[in-house]
């Protein structure tokens, strides 16, 4: 019996030891913020764990723990004794040690951190989640804006002046936040670049429309393995890139053990005098595959606000994968009654699957889709995904801001923000096209108009629309009407019919499938065009995406064009029309745009372009048929444009465009190639001082050249701010070169106009100094070669450069 009792006590003791759980949270003693990735070791050893991204930790062990040691870069080490009377959860406060954080010591010889960093760089492809064949996960995202009342002075007399306002502000932020937003998404990924994210649920304080999920832009890159890291829309050089040991200082600060693996804590920051946008923070490298286990990062230089990102990775099915993403930002120059405004974002990934079976049919050009009922999910749905339930402040924020949003109609007011993205603003079942309201050119002078089309409230399958406009210099009304039917949603298969009576630049090329880039996007050349045709066109077409990255349009046109000046076309092969400036075309053809990296968001309003990356190939083939719908010309016309751009860590951004056109058959000026000119004409240097167009020839005069076959090349390299930066002044130097070659058959057919043909090659080069302030700069361009002018000054053009027009 005694042996049985002893055995029972031994078993109970063993079970008790095996079930020892120690858990709690680590915060900063200064501002009470949670501290992520604090190293925690047990009983003075090197073995232990780290806090998660929310500062929480949990230790389960069958070894008696008598003490915990907490160490974190920039904070004083702290030892906490663990006894039978210890209450959980523990709340551990660490005191800042700023001198330790800034004390980066460089010693002669081999830096041990470099060996670790080089192995981490070597294994980037092994550990990068986006190098997996497939993955999928669900995520819960929460973002809030609040006030930091720690910055509000202590209240001495709350009944007087400023102290009273401060007291009210502290009371406000103790009860609620300024804004809160939540979302639940499901994402699927297939290598190399197929991604689809579905918003299952979204809730935004003060707003009912889930469309405004778009306003919460991606704050940081999904992983920390690409050459460049995005933080709040700005691009930074990643410390985990080839050659980073020449750009960054790395300092090994701590070493701990996690099971059989070692975790190295490395502090990093750019080398003194670095001329690139760099980060500083901590890397936690696990030796299992020299993978990033945790990382913190913030801009190394003050950019007007402070932002810090944190990422936590876990080993899932043999692959390191992000499980939590945090960001916190603060605008130092924005406050409410001395309370600094803070932004806090949290993302938690769950139900992670590594390399599931995913078909390409599950992906399209849609990168983000908001479910129609995303804004109507019940509380039970949300509780499945929230890591913690909403606290009282968060619930109060929804209650108060929702009531204010209803009273002030926030949805309607914020719809104007979306108008800048789409170029349209909705009013019931009608969208108003803002791009048609105002314009200016040399022929019409000021142009006022209105564009309208039906939206999803009218029909999800049929769209009707058009525009009308009036020129105050030519005193002529212009108009367009169209109708379009969607037959298949996934492939965007549509049929349409339109009629247009308007003016169009005489000559040149208009690519049919250029995307709508919003209200602020326009071609600045429109202000300088001098030669126009009056057009009347009937178009029937089919649009279709046979694969997600390829957009096509099959079209048939009956097109009448009349040149609005003295030009005459006299082709002896067409004696019936004689010397004329009126022409009829019967045309059929196909247009296409291949953009493998375009990403769209689909909403009930339609599709919105989120981002466009290179390469992009655009083209069209047109066949004119003599006698077809009264057409007078038989011809074949082929147009092609290729755009490509890439970024290098040490050199900046290089862009290259090649475009060309070919016409088989004789055509009048209206359908030939005139070059992409952007110079208004002769005059002294300062009379030619206008706004630049990024893809135009800045020194070429309008109407100077004419061709029926051509090829053009545009090269641009931007050094960004790699060459010079001082405090917030970071001018960006771009070098630009452009060239075009052309030929023209039978130039004698074109009368009453003067022109040249660039058979020997037209060349210009220039430099631009951008980002001088308010998103503007200045460019200097010079033409040279066979078509350069004798007068040195005539070859120069000066342009204002701006990022507001594309």
VOTIRO-489852 format. One line per 4 residues: number of its first residue (from 0); for each residue x, y negated, z of C-alpha. Coordinates in nm, 3 decimals, padded with zeros to 5 digits. Example, Ala and Ser with C-alpha at 12.3 -4.5 7.8 and 13.67 -1.06 7.14 Angstrom:
! VOTIRO-489852
0> 01.230/00.450/00.780  01.367/00.106/00.714 $
This chain:
! VOTIRO-489852
0> 00.000/00.000/00.000  00.282/-00.238/00.092  00.455/-00.162/-00.243  00.133/-00.227/-00.426 $
4> 00.091/-00.561/-00.248  00.449/-00.664/-00.333  00.398/-00.566/-00.696  00.075/-00.766/-00.709 $
8> 00.244/-01.075/-00.560  00.530/-01.040/-00.810  00.289/-01.022/-01.103  00.091/-01.321/-00.978 $
12> 00.413/-01.517/-00.936  00.531/-01.426/-01.287  00.198/-01.524/-01.442  00.198/-01.846/-01.244 $
16> 00.545/-01.934/-01.369  00.454/-01.848/-01.728  00.158/-02.082/-01.712  00.348/-02.386/-01.589 $
20> 00.231/-02.680/-01.798  00.381/-03.027/-01.777  00.224/-03.301/-01.985  00.191/-03.677/-01.996 $
24> 00.270/-03.995/-02.187  00.574/-04.225/-02.219  00.523/-04.599/-02.259  00.732/-04.914/-02.259 $
28> 00.740/-05.086/-01.921  00.755/-05.420/-02.103  00.450/-05.412/-02.333  00.281/-05.082/-02.235 $
32> 00.306/-04.950/-02.593  00.342/-04.574/-02.647  00.696/-04.462/-02.729  00.723/-04.200/-03.002 $
36> 01.002/-03.944/-03.026  01.150/-03.995/-02.678  01.394/-03.715/-02.599  01.289/-03.513/-02.291 $
40> 01.523/-03.255/-02.139  01.466/-03.026/-01.842  01.680/-02.981/-01.532  01.971/-03.187/-01.665 $
44> 02.024/-02.957/-01.966  02.017/-03.034/-02.340  01.702/-02.828/-02.387  01.360/-02.984/-02.408 $
48> 01.122/-03.161/-02.643  01.023/-03.505/-02.770  00.711/-03.714/-02.737  00.480/-03.710/-03.035 $
52> 00.389/-04.007/-03.246  00.146/-04.130/-02.976  00.401/-04.104/-02.698  00.246/-03.786/-02.559 $
56> 00.436/-03.472/-02.461  00.362/-03.122/-02.339  00.603/-02.863/-02.196  00.506/-02.501/-02.142 $
60> 00.776/-02.292/-01.977  00.827/-01.991/-01.756  01.139/-02.149/-01.604  01.085/-02.366/-01.300 $
64> 01.123/-02.731/-01.395  01.260/-02.951/-01.118  01.335/-03.263/-01.319  01.275/-03.426/-01.655 $
68> 01.522/-03.666/-01.816  01.379/-03.921/-02.058  01.621/-04.089/-02.302  01.539/-04.318/-02.592 $
72> 01.748/-04.554/-02.798  01.711/-04.909/-02.668  01.575/-04.799/-02.330  01.735/-04.704/-02.001 $
76> 01.752/-04.334/-01.923  01.507/-04.220/-01.657  01.492/-03.903/-01.445  01.157/-03.791/-01.303 $
80> 01.145/-03.525/-01.028  00.884/-03.250/-01.067  00.736/-03.105/-00.749  00.435/-02.902/-00.649 $
84> 00.259/-03.231/-00.567  00.320/-03.390/-00.910  -00.005/-03.519/-01.061  -00.083/-03.484/-01.431 $
88> -00.090/-03.637/-01.679  00.241/-03.807/-01.604  00.274/-04.170/-01.704  00.641/-04.250/-01.753 $
92> 00.751/-04.610/-01.810  01.092/-04.680/-01.966  01.269/-05.012/-01.930  01.429/-05.176/-02.232 $
96> 01.807/-05.182/-02.271  01.857/-05.420/-02.563  02.236/-05.429/-02.533  02.254/-05.053/-02.586 $
100> 02.033/-05.071/-02.896  02.247/-05.335/-03.064  02.580/-05.190/-02.960  02.681/-05.008/-03.280 $
104> 03.044/-04.904/-03.235  03.249/-04.812/-03.542  03.560/-04.609/-03.465  03.846/-04.501/-03.697 $
108> 03.830/-04.156/-03.850  03.541/-03.943/-03.964  03.196/-04.059/-03.853  03.017/-03.745/-03.726 $
112> 02.683/-03.896/-03.831  02.800/-03.906/-04.194  02.835/-03.529/-04.209  02.477/-03.489/-04.086 $
116> 02.339/-03.754/-04.323  02.516/-03.603/-04.625  02.370/-03.261/-04.549  02.026/-03.418/-04.508 $
120> 02.063/-03.590/-04.847  02.181/-03.264/-05.006  01.870/-03.083/-04.876  01.620/-03.354/-04.978 $
124> 01.455/-03.144/-05.247  01.431/-02.846/-05.014  01.255/-03.045/-04.741  01.054/-03.295/-04.946 $
128> 00.683/-03.193/-04.929  00.624/-03.342/-05.274  00.867/-03.089/-05.420  00.632/-02.807/-05.318 $
132> 00.430/-02.652/-05.598  00.101/-02.730/-05.422  -00.036/-02.840/-05.088  -00.358/-02.970/-04.942 $
136> -00.469/-03.121/-04.611  -00.735/-03.326/-04.439  -00.658/-03.649/-04.260  -00.821/-03.876/-04.007 $
140> -00.720/-04.241/-04.037  -00.782/-04.525/-03.797  -00.681/-04.886/-03.842  -00.757/-05.175/-03.611 $
144> -00.664/-05.540/-03.573  -00.641/-05.672/-03.221  -00.475/-05.938/-03.006  -00.171/-05.902/-02.783 $
148> -00.271/-06.084/-02.466  00.076/-06.034/-02.317  00.178/-06.341/-02.518  -00.093/-06.556/-02.355 $
152> 00.041/-06.773/-02.067  -00.071/-06.691/-01.714  -00.393/-06.862/-01.616  -00.359/-07.123/-01.342 $
156> -00.689/-07.306/-01.362  -00.939/-07.129/-01.591  -01.180/-07.421/-01.564  -00.958/-07.674/-01.742 $
160> -00.855/-07.722/-02.105  -00.617/-07.475/-02.258  -00.623/-07.242/-01.959  -00.997/-07.201/-02.002 $
164> -00.957/-07.108/-02.370  -00.677/-06.868/-02.283  -00.892/-06.705/-02.017  -01.176/-06.657/-02.266 $
168> -00.936/-06.511/-02.520  -00.792/-06.264/-02.271  -01.141/-06.163/-02.169  -01.241/-06.114/-02.535 $
172> -00.946/-05.888/-02.619  -00.987/-05.694/-02.298  -01.337/-05.600/-02.418  -01.293/-05.546/-02.792 $
176> -01.073/-05.568/-03.102  -01.114/-05.798/-03.401  -01.161/-05.520/-03.654  -01.168/-05.140/-03.676 $
180> -01.188/-04.900/-03.967  -01.190/-04.520/-03.983  -01.182/-04.272/-04.268  -01.163/-03.899/-04.323 $
184> -01.003/-03.778/-04.645  -00.917/-03.455/-04.817  -00.611/-03.446/-05.042  -00.489/-03.190/-05.294 $
188> -00.151/-03.204/-05.466  00.004/-03.009/-05.753  00.356/-03.068/-05.872  00.487/-03.276/-06.038 $
192> 00.241/-03.566/-06.006  -00.115/-03.436/-05.982  -00.287/-03.579/-05.676  -00.651/-03.610/-05.582 $
196> -00.779/-03.760/-05.259  -01.148/-03.760/-05.168  -01.285/-03.996/-04.904  -01.533/-03.781/-04.714 $
200> -01.628/-04.044/-04.459  -01.552/-04.409/-04.402  -01.665/-04.666/-04.152  -01.564/-05.033/-04.151 $
204> -01.670/-05.275/-03.880  -01.892/-05.549/-04.019  -01.937/-05.380/-04.357  -02.175/-05.121/-04.496 $
208> -02.019/-05.070/-04.837  -01.755/-04.791/-04.836  -01.599/-04.952/-05.144  -01.398/-05.172/-04.910 $
212> -01.190/-04.873/-04.808  -00.970/-05.008/-05.088  -00.886/-05.310/-04.873  -00.684/-05.086/-04.638 $
216> -00.394/-05.038/-04.878  -00.131/-04.771/-04.829  00.096/-04.909/-04.557  00.382/-04.663/-04.600 $
220> 00.516/-04.389/-04.822  00.375/-04.041/-04.762  00.720/-03.891/-04.701  01.064/-04.025/-04.614 $
224> 01.253/-03.846/-04.891  01.220/-04.070/-05.199  01.492/-04.314/-05.304  01.268/-04.604/-05.211 $
228> 01.033/-04.637/-04.915  00.721/-04.852/-04.930  00.633/-05.047/-04.618  00.330/-05.280/-04.636 $
232> 00.364/-05.304/-05.015  00.736/-05.392/-05.007  01.004/-05.156/-05.141  01.312/-05.068/-04.932 $
236> 01.621/-04.857/-05.003  01.596/-04.526/-04.817  01.889/-04.445/-04.585  01.849/-04.082/-04.696 $
240> 01.976/-04.130/-05.054  02.298/-04.035/-05.234  02.567/-04.287/-05.143  02.373/-04.425/-04.846 $
244> 02.679/-04.390/-04.619  02.831/-04.680/-04.816  02.524/-04.897/-04.767  02.415/-04.814/-04.413 $
248> 02.577/-04.787/-04.074  02.493/-04.454/-03.905  02.558/-04.389/-03.538  02.499/-04.053/-03.366 $
252> 02.326/-04.145/-03.042  02.199/-03.818/-02.894  02.196/-03.441/-02.935  01.926/-03.210/-02.797 $
256> 01.821/-02.850/-02.850  01.486/-02.727/-02.977  01.480/-02.348/-02.949  01.769/-02.216/-03.155 $
260> 01.806/-02.544/-03.346  01.984/-02.869/-03.269  01.820/-03.209/-03.312  02.049/-03.505/-03.383 $
264> 01.929/-03.858/-03.308  02.095/-04.107/-03.544  02.055/-04.484/-03.540  02.084/-04.657/-03.879 $
268> 02.091/-05.012/-04.015  02.231/-05.179/-04.331  02.597/-05.273/-04.343  02.668/-05.636/-04.245 $
272> 02.615/-05.867/-04.543  02.405/-05.610/-04.730  02.234/-05.758/-05.037  01.947/-05.510/-05.061 $
276> 01.618/-05.468/-04.879  01.709/-05.218/-04.609  01.557/-05.057/-04.303  01.672/-04.989/-03.950 $
280> 01.552/-04.732/-03.702  01.607/-04.376/-03.584  01.639/-04.044/-03.766  01.584/-03.716/-03.585 $
284> 01.750/-03.445/-03.794  01.675/-03.079/-03.723  01.957/-02.839/-03.817  01.723/-02.560/-03.928 $
288> 01.749/-02.700/-04.284  01.886/-03.044/-04.192  01.534/-03.177/-04.228  01.379/-03.495/-04.090 $
292> 01.180/-03.400/-03.782  01.092/-03.756/-03.681  01.175/-04.099/-03.816  01.114/-04.461/-03.722 $
296> 01.177/-04.749/-03.961  01.133/-05.124/-03.975  01.268/-05.396/-04.207  01.623/-05.486/-04.113 $
300> 01.558/-05.854/-04.187  01.276/-06.082/-04.078  01.025/-06.105/-04.364  00.767/-06.321/-04.187 $
304> 00.613/-06.034/-03.994  00.727/-05.735/-03.795  00.623/-05.387/-03.897  00.735/-05.050/-03.772 $
308> 00.648/-04.713/-03.922  00.679/-04.373/-03.759  00.653/-04.029/-03.917  00.643/-03.691/-03.749 $
312> 00.708/-03.361/-03.929  00.640/-03.004/-03.823  00.757/-02.672/-03.962  00.444/-02.521/-04.124 $
316> 00.457/-02.194/-04.313  00.833/-02.236/-04.353  00.817/-02.596/-04.484  00.860/-02.927/-04.303 $
320> 00.545/-03.130/-04.350  00.426/-03.467/-04.210  00.159/-03.427/-03.943  00.132/-03.783/-03.808 $
324> 00.195/-04.124/-03.966  00.189/-04.448/-03.768  00.235/-04.813/-03.847  00.222/-05.123/-03.629 $
328> 00.264/-05.477/-03.754  00.259/-05.823/-03.603  00.251/-06.165/-03.766  00.462/-06.395/-03.551 $
332> 00.318/-06.711/-03.706  -00.049/-06.610/-03.663  -00.215/-06.626/-03.324  -00.549/-06.703/-03.163 $
336> -00.512/-06.911/-02.850  -00.152/-06.785/-02.813  -00.260/-06.421/-02.857  -00.044/-06.264/-03.128 $
340> -00.240/-06.067/-03.388  -00.148/-05.700/-03.416  -00.235/-05.433/-03.670  -00.233/-05.071/-03.558 $
344> -00.271/-04.776/-03.794  -00.281/-04.404/-03.713  -00.306/-04.106/-03.949  -00.339/-03.746/-03.832 $
348> -00.307/-03.458/-04.080  -00.486/-03.129/-04.016  -00.583/-02.807/-04.193  -00.252/-02.821/-04.379 $
352> -00.209/-02.551/-04.642  00.126/-02.489/-04.808  00.116/-02.375/-05.172  -00.254/-02.282/-05.194 $
356> -00.397/-02.173/-05.527  -00.490/-02.494/-05.708  -00.592/-02.521/-06.071  -00.510/-02.817/-06.296 $
360> -00.884/-02.843/-06.360  -00.917/-02.976/-06.004  -00.721/-03.290/-06.103  -00.787/-03.582/-06.334 $
364> -00.676/-03.943/-06.372  -00.883/-04.014/-06.061  -00.649/-04.037/-05.766  -00.905/-04.151/-05.511 $
368> -01.278/-04.086/-05.503  -01.523/-04.216/-05.246  -01.814/-03.982/-05.186  -02.155/-04.145/-05.231 $
372> -02.255/-04.060/-04.872  -01.915/-04.147/-04.722  -02.060/-04.443/-04.533  -02.348/-04.241/-04.387 $
376> -02.176/-03.960/-04.196  -02.319/-03.887/-03.846  -02.119/-03.906/-03.525  -02.098/-03.525/-03.509 $
380> -01.900/-03.525/-03.834  -01.653/-03.783/-03.706  -01.591/-03.597/-03.381  -01.463/-03.296/-03.576 $
384> -01.169/-03.504/-03.699  -01.094/-03.764/-03.434  -00.799/-03.663/-03.223  -00.950/-03.856/-02.934 $
388> -01.303/-03.993/-02.907  -01.349/-04.367/-02.949  -01.281/-04.561/-02.631  -01.506/-04.833/-02.492 $
392> -01.318/-05.118/-02.667  -01.346/-04.946/-03.005  -01.718/-04.875/-02.965  -01.775/-05.235/-02.857 $
396> -01.586/-05.358/-03.163  -01.818/-05.169/-03.396  -02.125/-05.294/-03.210  -02.026/-05.662/-03.209 $
400> -01.864/-05.691/-03.553  -02.142/-05.491/-03.721  -02.400/-05.733/-03.584  -02.193/-06.032/-03.703 $
404> -02.147/-05.867/-04.044  -02.522/-05.824/-04.082  -02.588/-06.185/-03.983  -02.317/-06.333/-04.207 $
408> -02.352/-06.081/-04.493  -01.984/-05.983/-04.502  -02.042/-05.732/-04.783  -02.152/-06.000/-05.027 $
412> -01.873/-06.240/-04.932  -01.600/-05.979/-04.956  -01.727/-05.860/-05.292  -01.542/-06.162/-05.433 $
416> -01.215/-05.998/-05.328  -01.304/-05.695/-05.537  -01.381/-05.928/-05.826  -01.012/-06.024/-05.841 $
420> -00.928/-05.654/-05.881  -01.195/-05.558/-06.135  -01.268/-05.893/-06.298  -01.636/-05.843/-06.218 $
424> -01.873/-05.927/-05.938  -02.203/-05.746/-05.887  -02.545/-05.903/-05.849  -02.814/-05.639/-05.804 $
428> -02.813/-05.422/-06.121  -02.591/-05.669/-06.312  -02.213/-05.725/-06.310  -02.085/-06.071/-06.397 $
432> -01.761/-06.063/-06.600  -01.545/-06.339/-06.452  -01.287/-06.317/-06.733  -01.543/-06.459/-06.979 $
436> -01.632/-06.772/-06.781  -01.341/-06.996/-06.879  -01.070/-07.009/-07.143  -00.855/-07.246/-07.346 $
440> -00.686/-07.228/-07.687  -00.571/-07.461/-07.965  -00.875/-07.399/-08.187  -01.165/-07.410/-07.941 $
444> -01.011/-07.632/-07.677  -01.196/-07.551/-07.357  -01.417/-07.246/-07.383  -01.698/-07.173/-07.139 $
448> -01.908/-06.860/-07.138  -02.072/-06.581/-06.945  -02.033/-06.203/-06.961  -02.289/-05.962/-06.819 $
452> -02.329/-05.585/-06.808  -02.548/-05.338/-06.624  -02.400/-05.135/-06.338  -02.478/-04.810/-06.155 $
456> -02.790/-04.962/-05.996  -02.940/-04.984/-06.343  -02.816/-04.641/-06.457  -02.523/-04.408/-06.393 $
460> -02.532/-04.292/-06.755  -02.618/-04.597/-06.965  -02.440/-04.933/-06.974  -02.561/-05.238/-07.165 $
464> -02.383/-05.569/-07.183  -02.220/-05.849/-07.374  -02.109/-06.210/-07.353  -02.161/-06.550/-07.508 $
468> -01.923/-06.846/-07.517  -01.900/-07.199/-07.657  -01.592/-07.389/-07.780  -01.590/-07.761/-07.705 $
472> -01.352/-07.841/-07.991  -01.501/-07.631/-08.274  -01.864/-07.666/-08.148  -01.942/-07.299/-08.228 $
476> -02.118/-07.032/-08.021  -01.962/-06.684/-07.999  -02.128/-06.370/-07.872  -02.104/-05.995/-07.826 $
480> -02.352/-05.718/-07.739  -02.288/-05.352/-07.673  -02.444/-05.031/-07.546  -02.266/-04.725/-07.412 $
484> -02.388/-04.379/-07.301  -02.190/-04.149/-07.072  -02.238/-03.788/-07.180  -01.979/-03.606/-06.964 $
488> -01.842/-03.758/-06.644  -01.526/-03.551/-06.586  -01.384/-03.616/-06.934  -01.539/-03.966/-06.954 $
492> -01.702/-03.871/-07.285  -01.894/-04.177/-07.408  -02.056/-04.296/-07.728  -02.108/-04.664/-07.795 $
496> -02.213/-04.932/-08.041  -02.120/-05.302/-08.038  -02.155/-05.619/-08.240  -01.915/-05.914/-08.212 $
500> -01.915/-06.264/-08.357  -01.608/-06.450/-08.230  -01.261/-06.575/-08.325  -00.938/-06.373/-08.318 $
504> -00.573/-06.455/-08.380  -00.493/-06.419/-08.749  -00.254/-06.129/-08.792  -00.088/-05.947/-08.507 $
508> -00.197/-05.633/-08.331  -00.461/-05.573/-08.066  -00.439/-05.236/-07.895  -00.791/-05.111/-07.830 $
512> -00.718/-04.917/-07.512  -00.527/-05.169/-07.303  -00.677/-05.147/-06.949  -00.865/-05.428/-06.780 $
516> -00.624/-05.567/-06.519  -00.859/-05.803/-06.342  -00.944/-06.169/-06.318  -00.590/-06.306/-06.277 $
520> -00.446/-06.105/-06.565  -00.431/-06.269/-06.905  -00.198/-06.322/-07.199  -00.043/-06.665/-07.167 $
524> 00.014/-06.665/-07.547  -00.355/-06.746/-07.588  -00.279/-07.109/-07.499  -00.033/-07.146/-07.790 $
528> -00.208/-06.961/-08.077  -00.283/-07.190/-08.371  -00.413/-06.968/-08.654  -00.749/-06.798/-08.606 $
532> -00.996/-06.590/-08.802  -01.370/-06.594/-08.757  -01.481/-06.233/-08.720  -01.812/-06.050/-08.742 $
536> -01.774/-05.684/-08.657  -02.000/-05.382/-08.605  -01.826/-05.097/-08.420  -01.940/-04.743/-08.348 $
540> -01.714/-04.532/-08.131  -01.657/-04.226/-07.916  -01.434/-04.241/-07.606  -01.293/-03.924/-07.456 $
544> -01.019/-03.799/-07.224  -00.925/-03.451/-07.345  -00.669/-03.438/-07.062  -00.662/-03.672/-06.760 $
548> -00.357/-03.867/-06.877  -00.472/-03.915/-07.238  -00.744/-04.163/-07.331  -00.874/-04.157/-07.688 $
552> -01.117/-04.359/-07.896  -01.252/-04.254/-08.236  -01.401/-04.555/-08.414  -01.570/-04.679/-08.729 $
556> -01.591/-05.051/-08.810  -01.753/-05.283/-09.057  -01.537/-05.591/-09.014  -01.567/-05.932/-09.182 $
560> -01.287/-06.184/-09.127  -01.257/-06.542/-09.250  -00.933/-06.738/-09.211  -01.006/-07.077/-09.053 $
564> -00.749/-07.283/-09.245  -00.621/-07.332/-09.601  -00.477/-06.982/-09.646  -00.569/-06.790/-09.964 $
568> -00.502/-06.427/-10.056  -00.458/-06.353/-10.427  -00.406/-05.986/-10.510  -00.415/-05.900/-10.881 $
572> -00.521/-05.546/-10.786  -00.848/-05.693/-10.647  -00.963/-05.939/-10.915  -01.321/-05.914/-10.792 $
576> -01.248/-06.107/-10.476  -01.001/-06.351/-10.637  -00.801/-06.599/-10.426  -01.000/-06.600/-10.105 $
580> -00.994/-06.643/-09.730  -01.299/-06.413/-09.675  -01.241/-06.040/-09.638  -01.448/-05.730/-09.568 $
584> -01.299/-05.415/-09.418  -01.450/-05.070/-09.382  -01.230/-04.889/-09.134  -01.226/-04.563/-08.942 $
588> -00.955/-04.436/-08.710  -00.837/-04.319/-08.372  -00.671/-04.501/-08.083  -00.493/-04.343/-07.789 $
592> -00.316/-04.428/-07.465  -00.100/-04.173/-07.284  -00.016/-04.283/-06.929  00.078/-03.983/-06.713 $
596> 00.120/-04.195/-06.402  -00.193/-04.411/-06.412  -00.401/-04.373/-06.098  -00.765/-04.472/-06.059 $
600> -01.019/-04.497/-05.782  -01.372/-04.382/-05.862  -01.663/-04.546/-05.684  -02.028/-04.601/-05.756 $
604> -01.917/-04.926/-05.925  -01.704/-04.736/-06.175  -01.333/-04.673/-06.204  -01.074/-04.916/-06.071 $
608> -00.707/-04.901/-06.174  -00.503/-04.854/-05.856  -00.157/-04.839/-06.012  00.012/-04.795/-06.346 $
612> 00.362/-04.656/-06.382  00.584/-04.567/-06.675  00.620/-04.422/-06.931  00.316/-04.548/-07.125 $
616> 00.257/-04.470/-07.493  -00.013/-04.664/-07.676  -00.109/-04.642/-08.040  -00.373/-04.630/-08.310 $
620> -00.415/-04.512/-08.666  -00.659/-04.698/-08.891  -00.777/-04.600/-09.239  -00.939/-04.862/-09.459 $
624> -01.157/-04.728/-09.743  -01.243/-04.937/-10.046  -01.624/-04.934/-10.084  -01.692/-04.794/-09.738 $
628> -01.954/-05.021/-09.567  -01.870/-05.291/-09.826  -01.495/-05.280/-09.752  -01.264/-05.423/-10.020 $
632> -00.932/-05.268/-09.916  -00.781/-04.923/-09.921  -00.499/-04.890/-09.668  -00.346/-04.690/-09.383 $
636> -00.218/-04.871/-09.075  -00.019/-04.709/-08.793  00.072/-04.889/-08.469  00.275/-04.754/-08.177 $
640> 00.412/-04.896/-07.852  00.628/-04.728/-07.587  00.693/-04.888/-07.247  00.938/-04.748/-06.996 $
644> 01.091/-04.870/-06.671  01.310/-04.723/-06.398  01.471/-04.839/-06.075  01.819/-04.764/-05.947 $
648> 01.934/-04.820/-05.591  02.248/-05.018/-05.676  02.142/-05.193/-05.993  01.776/-05.300/-05.984 $
652> 01.491/-05.246/-06.233  01.550/-05.177/-06.602  01.259/-05.208/-06.848  01.245/-05.121/-07.214 $
656> 00.971/-05.162/-07.475  00.971/-05.047/-07.835  00.685/-05.119/-08.072  00.634/-05.088/-08.442 $
660> 00.377/-05.093/-08.718  00.345/-04.966/-09.072  00.092/-05.050/-09.344  00.054/-04.851/-09.664 $
664> -00.143/-05.067/-09.909  -00.188/-05.438/-09.970  -00.368/-05.650/-09.711  -00.425/-06.021/-09.648 $
668> -00.258/-06.216/-09.371  -00.543/-06.142/-09.129  -00.437/-05.778/-09.090  -00.057/-05.811/-09.116 $
672> 00.205/-05.853/-08.842  00.306/-06.203/-08.739  00.546/-06.127/-08.454  00.478/-06.181/-08.086 $
676> 00.569/-06.551/-08.083  00.520/-06.786/-07.787  00.669/-07.117/-07.899  00.427/-07.392/-07.992 $
680> 00.649/-07.540/-08.263  00.909/-07.806/-08.326  00.997/-08.091/-08.097  01.264/-08.175/-07.845 $
684> 01.361/-07.927/-07.576  01.122/-08.054/-07.311  00.823/-08.058/-07.547  00.883/-07.684/-07.576 $
688> 00.874/-07.643/-07.197  00.572/-07.420/-07.127  00.476/-07.103/-06.939  00.650/-06.780/-07.039 $
692> 00.482/-06.459/-07.158  00.665/-06.150/-07.041  00.651/-05.952/-07.367  00.667/-06.240/-07.619 $
696> 00.951/-06.396/-07.819  00.991/-06.726/-07.638  01.193/-06.902/-07.912  00.991/-06.777/-08.210 $
700> 00.752/-07.034/-08.359  00.385/-06.946/-08.403  00.326/-06.826/-08.761  00.697/-06.832/-08.844 $
704> 00.717/-06.470/-08.965  00.497/-06.226/-09.156  00.549/-05.853/-09.220  00.357/-05.544/-09.326 $
708> 00.599/-05.314/-09.144  00.810/-05.399/-08.844  00.986/-05.271/-08.535  01.058/-05.470/-08.216 $
712> 01.267/-05.401/-07.908  01.250/-05.574/-07.572  01.506/-05.511/-07.298  01.483/-05.655/-06.949 $
716> 01.692/-05.593/-06.643  01.605/-05.740/-06.306  01.873/-05.746/-06.038  01.598/-05.836/-05.792 $
720> 01.769/-06.001/-05.493  02.082/-05.783/-05.512  02.306/-06.071/-05.624  02.212/-06.341/-05.373 $
724> 02.000/-06.382/-05.064  02.006/-06.622/-04.777  01.744/-06.605/-04.505  01.404/-06.613/-04.679 $
728> 01.543/-06.756/-05.005  01.587/-06.455/-05.235  01.593/-06.554/-05.601  01.579/-06.270/-05.853 $
732> 01.794/-06.280/-06.165  01.660/-06.116/-06.483  01.842/-06.082/-06.813  01.630/-06.044/-07.127 $
736> 01.705/-05.953/-07.489  01.456/-05.917/-07.774  01.493/-05.824/-08.139  01.259/-05.759/-08.432 $
740> 01.303/-05.644/-08.792  01.040/-05.657/-09.066  00.960/-05.624/-09.434  00.679/-05.757/-09.653 $
744> 00.561/-05.621/-09.987  00.439/-05.877/-10.239  00.482/-06.198/-10.039  00.360/-06.391/-10.346 $
748> 00.003/-06.274/-10.274  -00.012/-06.506/-09.969  -00.070/-06.870/-10.063  -00.103/-07.208/-09.891 $
752> 00.099/-07.094/-09.590  00.471/-07.089/-09.524  00.646/-06.799/-09.353  00.962/-06.593/-09.342 $
756> 01.014/-06.219/-09.314  01.266/-06.096/-09.054  01.445/-05.854/-09.287  01.787/-05.943/-09.140 $
760> 01.672/-05.918/-08.780  01.552/-06.185/-08.538  01.734/-06.203/-08.202  01.693/-06.391/-07.878 $
764> 01.833/-06.350/-07.527  01.783/-06.528/-07.203  01.805/-06.536/-06.829  01.527/-06.587/-06.578 $
768> 01.561/-06.697/-06.218  01.243/-06.572/-06.058  01.096/-06.582/-05.709  01.207/-06.940/-05.645 $
772> 00.886/-07.002/-05.456  00.512/-06.949/-05.489  00.573/-06.651/-05.720  00.727/-06.872/-05.988 $
776> 01.066/-06.928/-06.147  01.231/-07.064/-06.459  01.363/-06.899/-06.776  01.617/-07.012/-07.037 $
780> 01.615/-06.846/-07.381  01.829/-06.881/-07.694  01.775/-06.757/-08.051  02.072/-06.655/-08.260 $
784> 02.167/-06.455/-08.566  02.042/-06.499/-08.925  01.737/-06.702/-08.821  01.906/-06.935/-08.577 $
788> 01.872/-07.309/-08.639  02.164/-07.532/-08.738  02.090/-07.768/-08.451  02.213/-07.601/-08.130 $
792> 01.938/-07.755/-07.916  01.657/-07.626/-08.143  01.747/-07.267/-08.053  01.668/-07.320/-07.685 $
796> 01.339/-07.274/-07.500  01.266/-07.331/-07.133  00.978/-07.153/-06.963  00.808/-07.145/-06.628 $
800> 00.790/-06.782/-06.521  00.514/-06.660/-06.297  00.381/-06.332/-06.163  00.019/-06.446/-06.184 $
804> -00.011/-06.365/-06.555  00.080/-06.034/-06.716 $
